[in-house]
Amino acid sequence: MSVWDQLVGQQDATAVLRDAARAARGVADGDPTAQGMTHAWLITGPPGSGRSVAARAFAAALACTDPEEVGCGHCHGCTTTLGGTHADLRVIATERVSFKIEEMRPIVSDAQQAPSQGRWRVMLMEDADRMVERTSNVLLKAIEEPPPRTVWLLCAPSAQDLIPTIRSRCRAVSLRVPPAQDVADLLVRRDGIDPRVALMAARAAQSHIGVARRLATDPGARERRRSILTVPARIRGVGDAVLAAAELVELAQAEGRAATEERDAAERVELLRTLGAEGETRLPPAVRAQVRRLEDNQKSRATRAQRDVLDRAMVDLLSLYRDVLIVQLAADVPLVNVDLEPEIRSLAADGDAEQTLQRMDAVATARTRLAANVAPLLAVEAMMVALRPQAGAHL
Ligand SMILES: [Zn+2]
């Protein structure tokens, strides 16, 4: 299996990256006719389309040592890159809401080094959209004057998420939403999931590969999704809306905590052990400062986890109203939420397409506000209130 087989439903992007990796090999080996390699790439695509999978496959192809293929998938260069341990690969990711400028500086100086093992040093930055302008400018300097053997691979949801000066220096590769059937086939092939379950999960996840996998394998995740999607049918008035908002935010907090709690405790134990303060009841001031820094980082990680859960809930709600709209317009398009068809039909009968569009707007606004760090409860409450049936709408 070559490294390219992991890119689901992305034939166009795969062709571009594969050609570039071949050209890159020529450039590094001194072939004067080799063309088509660029020092900075911007890989964009909707969440779950496989941005970081594509970036890793490309990085592996650049490190591949197979004499024939680029990205053979089994040589040392390919396997260590895919496993994240190749000496010339630096993966830059953050679990915080945004990268810190202090994190960026050592990375930029790292990028100045020549590769130690392979042909290229690869700086793979996930979440390149999580940068404030000051941090972006540090990165920009690095991209403007790249050493001859360094490649930057930036991943972001869309090109507009980066400042124009960075965007204009990158070659763009955009991934599409893979067809649900392709995602289902992957789940069947890779995870041994029943084809019927796989297709339903792929549709419900709107082809987000990671979410589809979780829905197909975790009944708890299916249950949580269902309880979010049945909220609109339960809201009758402002009181219900406020309660539903509180419930959703709590659910997101609980999921965010569950995702991080175990790791937080382990990190604390590890830090105290490293500092030789294990089992002490009163921590010396120097240790206390370090523990506080760790706790701050953990807190921002939990915040991000909570925000990701809420954002996912919004995406699910949008898919529900999309289905409602499809029924209202009698469009000949398959529903995303096949399992909720009765609820969708009753919501559709309750109002008209214009109202459905207004509700979709309300969900989209809540997403924007959450992304802009508005207090979650405020943003979600305003949204829920807008989702309730409008008195007199039919008059
Ligand atoms: Zn290889």
Residues whose N, C-alpha, C, O or C-beta is under 5 A from the ligand:
A	BS01	ZN	C64 T65 D66 G71 C72 G73 H74 C75 C78
